Every structure is written in C-alpha cells, then in structure tokens.
Amino acid sequence: MSDELLSVEQASVAYGNVEAVRSVSLDVRKNEIVTIIGANGAGKTTLLNAIIGIQRLKGKLAFESRDLTRLDIEERVAAGLCLVPEHRELFGTMTVGDNLELGGFRINATEAVRTLEMVFALFPRLKERRKQLAGTLSGGEQQMLAMGRAMMGRPRLLMLDEPSLGLAPRIAADIFRIVTELRQSGVSILLVEQNARAALRIADRAFVMELGEFVLSGPASEIAADPRVSASYLGS
C-alpha cells in the first residue's frame, strides 16, 4: 500500500496570461516534512494556494489517490488538507478560544474537546491566553494560533506558508520545533519557507523553486549540501 498522501503532477498556475507556476510535480508521504524553498516571487505561495483551491490549477492533483481538481476549498479541507496562509487570516476581534472553536466546526463536540487539549499541549501559551483577543497577541502567538486553529480541523496534511516570517529568531525556533512535533503526532507537513537553513534542517525532502519551476529536489540533507543552494539561500 502506498504511503503517498499528496500527489501533484505537471501542475501549472496562471494569472491571466502570465504563468506563475510551470509544470511542477511533487509528492508528500505520510509522516513526512517536505519543504519548498526559493526567493520571493518564485511561485511557492501560488502553488500552495492552487493545491488548496484558491487558484485554478492545470494538471493532476490527488490526495490519498482521490482526484482533487474538481473539489472546492471546503471539500479539500474535509478530505484532510489545510493551509495556514502567510498572513494568518485570524479573526482579530474574537478571542483565542473562539478562533480555535471555529477551526473545529467540522468535528463533533467530544472530538473538539479532545483536539483542543492536544492543541493546548502543543501551544501552552494559547491556553494561557484563550480569553484574549487574537488581534492583541504578539506575532509569534498569532502564528501559533493560526497553526492551532488549523489543527482543530484534524488535517492529515498541513501546508504552512512562511510560518517564521517576521518572527524573532527564538520564537521562529519554537515554531520549527512545533512543526517537528506535529509530524511526530502523525500530521504530514508541506512547508514553504524563506529561512532555508531552518527548513532544510527539519525537512525530510526539499524542492528548490525558481521562476515558477523546480530546479532541484531530493533529500533535504543533500539539497543543503549543494553548492548552488549554499551560495544562494544559506549565505555561505
């Protein structure tokens, strides 16, 4: 039996006549962290948006061998996919607890309580601030809340778009540690991240994206050792 969760084959995404992603293929397996690294404007966010259904994708897209191309966003989420976008998209005038509750609207009350405890175990700070308005949290706390809200839906594949963006190094390190803990709990991760060094350190496999195409792919340790990656993305 295949351990493949997500399969993307020959995928292209266009904005009008401009092709932002061109004929890319990738897969994510169960209990795996896969990262996509690359410069701003490479097409990384566009690809994630197309996988979740925000952008139209041409090509083949399957999750656990199920064709996703004709499914809308809600159906893709129900199938087990979830995206934490770069700008987090929290409800700032609602409490931390209410944001989390919204994330679990698809599951029954008993499962929601159990899942909430799991989220609080991963993010103890959210439990401390459950009655605080989301808009008053620090950047790191908001990122934790965005990830926690996504986890309330019990995804099998969590896509993270720039989770360390704008965070202090210590807080970013906490986020990356939590990503590895999510994998250990059985959630696969597709990680888009500009902090290439940190992403390659925790990932199993990596793809390097330039101008809408994958120019390198393989085990993360091998990608990190590639001289082109070192010069362009690791500052060495």
NUFITI-139396 format. One line per 3 residues: number of its first residue (from 1); their letters; for each residue x, y, z of N, C-alpha, C. Coordinates in steps of 0.2 Angstrom, whole numbers, plus 2048, in hexadecimal, padded with zeros to 3 digits. Atoms other than C-alpha are relative to their C-alpha. Layout:
N
NUM = a = X:Y:Z:X:Y:Z:X:Y:Z; ...
This chain:
236
1 = msd = 804:7FA:800:800:800:800:804:806:800; 7FC:7FA:801:807:811:7FB:7FF:804:806; 801:7FC:7FA:80B:81D:809:800:807:7FE
4 = ell = 800:7F9:803:809:82C:7FD:7F9:803:802; 806:7FC:7FF:7FD:839:803:7FE:805:7FB; 801:7FB:805:7FE:847:7F7:804:7FF:7FA
7 = sve = 7FD:800:806:802:846:7E5:7FF:805:7FB; 801:7FA:805:805:855:7D9:804:7FE:7FA; 7FD:802:806:809:851:7C7:7FF:805:7FA
10 = qas = 801:7FB:806:80D:85D:7B9:7FB:806:801; 805:7FB:7FE:804:86B:7C2:803:807:7FE; 7FE:7F9:802:804:87D:7BB:7FA:804:802
13 = vay = 805:7FB:7FD:7FB:88C:7C2:802:807:7FC; 800:7FA:804:7F8:89C:7B8:7FC:806:803; 804:7FA:7FF:7F3:8AE:7BC:7FF:803:7F9
16 = gnv = 801:7FD:807:7EB:8B3:7AC:804:7FC:7FB; 7FB:803:804:7F8:8B0:79F:807:7FF:802; 7FA:801:7FD:806:8AF:7AB:800:7FA:804
19 = eav = 800:806:7FD:80B:89E:7B0:805:800:806; 7FC:7FF:7FA:811:89F:7C2:803:7F9:803; 7FD:807:7FE:814:88C:7C5:7FF:7FC:7F9
22 = rsv = 800:804:806:819:881:7B6:802:7F9:801; 7FE:807:801:818:86E:7B5:804:7FD:806; 7FD:803:7FA:81D:86A:7C7:7FD:7FA:802
25 = sld = 803:806:7FD:81B:859:7CF:804:7FF:807; 7FE:802:7FA:81D:854:7E1:7FC:7FB:804; 804:804:7FC:817:848:7EE:802:801:807
28 = vrk = 7FF:800:7F9:815:847:801:7FE:7FA:803; 802:806:7FD:815:837:80A:7FE:801:807; 803:800:7F9:80D:832:81B:806:801:805
31 = nei = 7FB:7FE:7FB:817:839:82A:806:802:7FD; 7FA:7FD:804:823:843:81F:7FF:808:800; 800:7F9:801:828:855:81F:804:802:7F9
34 = vti = 7FD:7FE:807:82B:85C:80D:800:807:800; 800:7F8:800:831:86E:80B:801:802:7F9; 7FF:7FD:806:831:879:7FC:804:807:802
37 = iga = 7FD:7FA:7FE:83E:887:7FD:801:804:7F9; 7FF:7FC:806:842:895:7F1:7FF:807:801; 801:7F9:7FF:842:8A8:7EF:7F9:802:7FF
40 = nga = 807:7FD:801:833:8B4:7F0:7FE:800:7F8; 802:800:807:829:8B2:7E0:801:7FA:7FC; 7FE:806:803:82F:8A1:7DC:7F9:7FC:7FE
43 = gkt = 806:804:801:81D:89A:7DC:7FE:7FB:806; 801:805:7FA:81D:891:7ED:7F9:801:803; 807:7FF:7FD:80D:899:7F4:7FB:7FF:7FB
46 = tll = 805:801:805:804:898:7E4:7FF:7F8:7FF; 801:807:800:807:885:7E4:7FC:7FE:806; 804:802:7FB:800:883:7F5:7F9:802:7FF
49 = nai = 807:7FD:801:7F1:88E:7F1:7FC:7FB:7FB; 803:804:805:7EE:883:7E2:7FE:7F9:803; 801:806:7FD:7EF:873:7EC:7FA:800:804
52 = igi = 806:7FF:7FC:7E2:879:7F8:7FA:802:7FD; 806:7FE:805:7D7:880:7EA:7FF:807:800; 801:7F8:801:7D9:893:7EB:802:802:7F9
55 = qrl = 7FE:7FF:807:7E2:893:7DA:7FE:7FA:7FC; 802:806:805:7DD:888:7CB:806:7FD:7FE; 7FB:803:802:7E9:87B:7C8:7FF:7FB:7FA
58 = kgk = 801:805:806:7EC:872:7B7:805:7FA:801; 7FC:805:7FF:7F3:861:7B9:7FD:7FB:805; 803:805:7FC:7F0:852:7C5:802:801:807
61 = laf = 800:7FF:7F9:7ED:854:7D7:7FC:7FB:804; 803:805:7FC:7E9:846:7E3:802:7FF:807; 7FE:801:7F9:7E8:843:7F5:7FD:7F9:802
64 = esr = 802:807:7FF:7E8:831:7FB:7FD:7FC:7FA; 803:803:806:7E5:82C:7E9:7FA:803:7FE; 807:7FD:802:7D5:836:7E8:802:807:7FC
67 = dlt = 7FF:7FA:805:7D4:843:7DA:7FD:806:804; 802:7FA:7FD:7D3:855:7E2:7FE:805:7FB; 801:7FA:805:7D2:85F:7D2:7F9:803:7FF
70 = rld = 807:7FD:801:7BF:861:7D2:7FD:801:807; 803:7FF:7F9:7BD:863:7E5:801:807:802; 7FF:7F9:7FE:7BB:874:7EC:804:800:807
73 = iee = 7FB:7FF:7FB:7C5:87B:7FB:7FD:7FC:806; 803:803:7FA:7B9:874:809:800:7F8:7FF; 7FF:807:801:7B9:863:801:807:7FD:801
76 = rva = 7F9:801:800:7CC:863:800:802:7FF:808; 7FF:800:7F9:7CC:867:813:7FD:7FA:803; 803:806:7FD:7C0:85A:817:803:7F9:7FE
79 = agl = 7FC:806:802:7CB:84D:80E:806:800:804; 7FA:801:7FB:7D9:851:81A:806:805:7FE; 7FB:7FB:802:7E3:860:812:7FE:806:804
82 = clv = 801:7F9:7FD:7E5:871:81B:806:804:7FF; 7FB:7FB:802:7EF:880:817:800:806:806; 7FF:7FA:7FB:7F6:88D:824:803:805:7FB
85 = peh = 7FD:7FB:804:7F8:89C:819:805:805:803; 7FA:7FC:7FE:807:8A8:81A:7FD:806:805; 802:7FB:7FB:7FC:8B6:822:7FB:7FE:805
88 = rel = 804:803:7FA:7F3:8AA:82E:7F9:801:800; 807:7FF:801:7E2:8B1:82A:7FC:7FE:807; 804:801:7F9:7DC:8B1:83D:7FA:805:800
91 = fgt = 806:7FB:7FF:7CC:8B9:843:803:804:806; 7FC:7FC:7FB:7D5:8C7:84D:7FB:802:806; 805:7FD:7FB:7C5:8CD:856:7FD:7FA:804
94 = mtv = 803:806:7FC:7C1:8BB:85D:806:7FD:804; 7FB:803:7FB:7CA:8B2:86B:804:7FA:7FD; 7FC:806:802:7D7:8A5:869:7FC:7F9:800
97 = gdn = 805:806:800:7CA:898:86F:7FB:800:7FB; 805:800:806:7BD:89D:862:804:7FF:7FA; 7FD:801:806:7CA:89D:854:801:7F8:800
100 = lel = 7FE:807:800:7CF:88B:859:7F9:7FC:7FF; 807:803:801:7BC:886:85B:7FE:800:7F9; 802:800:807:7B9:88C:849:804:7FB:7FC
103 = ggf = 7FC:805:804:7C7:881:843:7FE:7F9:801; 802:806:7FF:7BF:872:84A:7F8:7FF:7FF; 807:800:801:7AD:875:843:7FE:7F9:7FC
106 = rin = 802:806:804:7AE:865:838:800:7FA:805; 7FF:806:7FC:7B1:859:847:7FB:800:806; 805:800:7FA:7A5:853:855:802:803:806
109 = ate = 7FE:7FC:7FA:7A5:85B:866:805:7FC:804; 7FB:804:7FC:7AE:84C:86E:807:801:7FD; 7F9:800:804:7BC:84C:861:803:807:801
112 = avr = 7FD:7F9:7FF:7BD:85F:862:803:801:807; 7FD:7FF:7F9:7C1:85F:875:806:7FC:800; 7FA:804:800:7CE:851:872:805:804:7FC
115 = tle = 7FB:7FC:804:7D6:85B:864:802:806:803; 7FE:7FA:7FD:7D6:86B:86D:805:7FF:805; 7FB:801:7FB:7E0:863:87B:806:7FE:7FD
118 = mvf = 7FA:802:804:7EC:85C:86E:803:807:7FE; 7FD:7F9:803:7EE:86E:867:803:804:806; 7FD:7FD:7FA:7F1:875:879:806:7FD:802
121 = alf = 7FA:803:7FE:7FE:868:87C:806:802:7FB; 7FB:7FE:805:807:86D:86C:802:808:801; 7FF:7F9:7FF:804:880:870:7FE:802:807
124 = prl = 802:7FE:7F9:803:883:883:7FE:807:800; 802:7F8:7FF:803:896:880:7F9:801:7FE; 806:7FE:802:7F3:895:877:7FB:7FE:805
127 = ker = 804:801:7FA:7EB:88D:886:800:805:805; 800:7FA:7FB:7F1:89B:891:7FC:806:7FD; 803:7FB:803:7EA:8A7:885:7F9:7FF:7FC
130 = rkq = 806:802:804:7DA:89F:87F:7FA:805:801; 805:7FB:7FF:7CF:8AD:885:802:807:7FD; 7FD:7F9:803:7DA:8BB:87D:7FE:800:7F9
133 = lag = 801:7FF:807:7D6:8C3:86C:806:7FE:7FC; 7FA:803:804:7E0:8BB:85E:804:806:7FD; 7FD:7FB:803:7E4:8CC:857:805:804:805
136 = tls = 7FC:7FD:7FB:7ED:8D1:867:806:7FB:802; 7FB:804:7FE:7F9:8C2:867:806:802:7FC; 7FA:7FF:803:80B:8C3:862:801:7FC:7F9
139 = gge = 7FF:803:807:811:8BE:850:801:7F8:801; 7FF:807:7FF:817:8AD:857:7FA:7FC:803; 806:803:7FD:807:8AA:861:7FB:7FF:7FA
142 = qqm = 805:800:806:7FD:8AE:851:801:7FA:7FC; 7FE:806:804:807:8A1:847:7FE:7FA:804; 802:806:7FC:804:894:855:7F8:7FF:800
145 = lam = 807:801:800:7F1:898:855:7FE:7FE:7F9; 802:802:807:7F0:897:842:801:7F8:7FF; 7FE:807:800:7F9:886:843:7FB:7FB:804
148 = gra = 804:804:7FB:7EE:880:852:7F9:800:7FD; 807:800:803:7DE:885:849:800:7FB:7FA; 800:805:805:7E3:87B:83A:800:7F9:802
151 = mmg = 7FF:807:7FD:7E7:86C:845:7F9:7FE:803; 807:802:7FD:7D5:86D:84C:7FC:7FC:7FB; 804:803:805:7CF:867:83B:803:7F9:7FF
154 = rpr = 7FD:806:800:7D9:857:83E:803:7FE:7F9; 7FD:802:807:7E3:858:82D:805:7FB:800; 7FA:805:800:7EE:84A:827:806:803:7FC
157 = llm = 7FB:7FD:803:7F8:856:81C:7FF:808:802; 800:7F9:7FE:7FC:868:823:805:803:7FB; 7FB:7FC:805:803:874:816:801:807:804
160 = lde = 7FE:7FA:7FC:80C:883:81F:804:805:7FB; 7FD:7FB:804:810:893:815:804:805:804; 7FC:7FB:7FD:81F:89C:81C:7FE:801:808
163 = psl = 802:7FF:7F9:81B:898:82F:805:804:804; 7FB:7FC:7FC:82B:8A1:835:800:807:7FE; 7FF:7F9:803:828:8B1:82B:7FF:805:806
166 = gla = 801:7FB:7FC:82B:8C0:836:801:7FF:807; 7FF:802:7F9:82F:8B6:846:807:801:802; 7FA:800:7FD:83D:8B8:852:803:7F9:7FF
169 = pri = 7FD:807:801:84A:8AA:850:7FE:7FB:805; 801:805:7FA:846:8A2:861:7F8:7FE:7FF; 807:802:801:833:8A2:85D:7FF:7FC:7F9
172 = aad = 800:804:806:836:89C:84B:803:7F9:802; 7FE:806:7FE:840:88E:853:7FB:7FB:803; 806:804:7FD:831:889:85D:7FB:7FE:7FB
175 = ifr = 805:802:805:826:889:84E:803:7F9:7FC; 7FD:805:803:832:87D:845:800:7FA:804; 800:805:7FC:833:872:854:7F9:7FD:801
178 = ivt = 807:802:800:820:871:855:7FE:7FC:7F9; 801:803:807:820:86C:842:802:7F9:801; 7FD:807:800:82B:85D:846:7FB:7FC:805
181 = elr = 805:804:7FB:81F:858:855:7FA:7FE:7FC; 806:802:804:810:859:849:801:7FA:7FC; 7FE:805:804:819:84D:83D:800:7F9:805
184 = qsg = 800:806:7FC:81C:841:84C:7F9:7FE:802; 807:802:7FE:809:842:850:7FC:7FD:7FA; 804:803:806:805:83B:83F:7FE:805:7FA
187 = vsi = 803:7FB:805:802:84B:835:806:801:7FB; 7FB:7FF:805:80C:84D:825:800:808:7FE; 7FF:7F8:800:813:85F:821:803:801:7F9
190 = llv = 7FE:7FD:806:815:868:810:802:807:802; 7FE:7FA:7FD:820:877:816:803:805:7FA; 7FD:7FB:804:823:887:80B:804:805:805
193 = eqn = 7FC:7FC:7FB:831:891:814:806:803:7FD; 7FA:7FC:802:83E:89E:810:806:7FF:804; 7FA:802:7FC:849:899:81F:802:7F9:7FE
196 = ara = 7FF:807:803:850:88B:814:804:7FC:805; 7FC:804:7FC:85D:886:821:7FC:7FC:805; 804:803:7FB:850:883:82F:7FB:7FA:7FC
199 = alr = 804:805:804:844:87A:822:803:7FA:7FE; 7FC:806:802:851:86F:81B:802:7FB:806; 7FE:804:7FA:856:86A:82D:7FB:7FB:802
202 = iad = 805:804:7FE:845:863:831:7FD:7FC:7FB; 804:803:806:83F:85D:820:803:7F9:7FF; 7FD:807:803:841:84B:819:802:801:7F9
205 = raf = 7FF:7FF:807:840:851:807:7FF:807:7FF; 800:7F9:802:842:862:7FE:7FF:801:7F9; 800:7FE:807:83E:86A:7EE:802:808:800
208 = vme = 7FE:7F9:801:846:87A:7E8:7FD:803:7FA; 804:7FD:805:83B:886:7DE:803:806:7FE; 7FE:7FA:803:841:893:7D2:7FB:802:7FA
211 = lge = 804:7FE:806:836:89D:7C6:7FA:7FB:7FE; 806:804:801:827:891:7C8:802:7F9:7FE; 7FE:807:802:831:881:7C5:804:7FD:806
214 = fvl = 7FB:804:7FC:83A:874:7D0:806:7FF:7FD; 7FA:801:804:84C:875:7CC:805:7FB:804; 7FD:805:7FC:852:869:7DA:7FB:7FC:804
217 = sgp = 804:804:7FB:84A:85B:7E5:804:7FA:802; 7FC:806:7FD:850:84D:7F0:7FF:800:807; 800:800:7F9:853:849:802:803:807:802
220 = ase = 7FE:7F9:7FE:855:859:80C:807:801:802; 7F9:7FF:7FE:866:855:812:804:801:7FA; 7FC:800:806:86C:853:800:7FF:807:7FD
223 = iaa = 801:7FA:803:864:863:7FB:804:806:804; 7FC:7FC:7FB:86C:86C:80A:807:800:7FE; 7F9:801:802:87D:866:804:801:802:7F9
226 = dpr = 7FE:7FE:807:87B:86C:7F2:803:807:800; 7FC:7FA:800:887:87A:7EE:7FB:806:7FE; 805:7FA:803:879:884:7E4:7FB:802:806
229 = vsa = 805:7FE:7FB:86D:883:7F3:804:804:806; 7FC:7FC:7FB:87B:888:7FF:801:807:7FE; 7FE:7F9:802:880:897:7F5:7FA:804:7FF
232 = syl = 806:7FC:801:86E:89D:7F1:7FB:801:806; 805:7FF:7FA:864:899:801:803:7FF:807; 7FE:801:7F9:86F:894:80F:806:805:802
235 = gs = 7FB:7FB:7FE:87B:8A3:80F:807:7FE:801; 7F9:802:7FF:88B:899:80D:802:7FE:7F9
